[in-house]
């Protein structure tokens, strides 16, 4: 969601010449990318943990 919202802000900022809005959009996109990466890492870690629990 952050990534899509950020992209929209960035495009709007570019069209209107509003540099702050454009920067906020880029920040929102990065925030979305970081959240996705952290969530994926957490799910992988949970999967590894579960595989060790089932092997016992």
Buried (B, 14 or more C-beta within 10 A) or exposed (E): EBBEBBBBBBEBBEEEEBEEBBEBBBBBBEBBEEEEEEEEEEEEEEEEEEEEEEEE
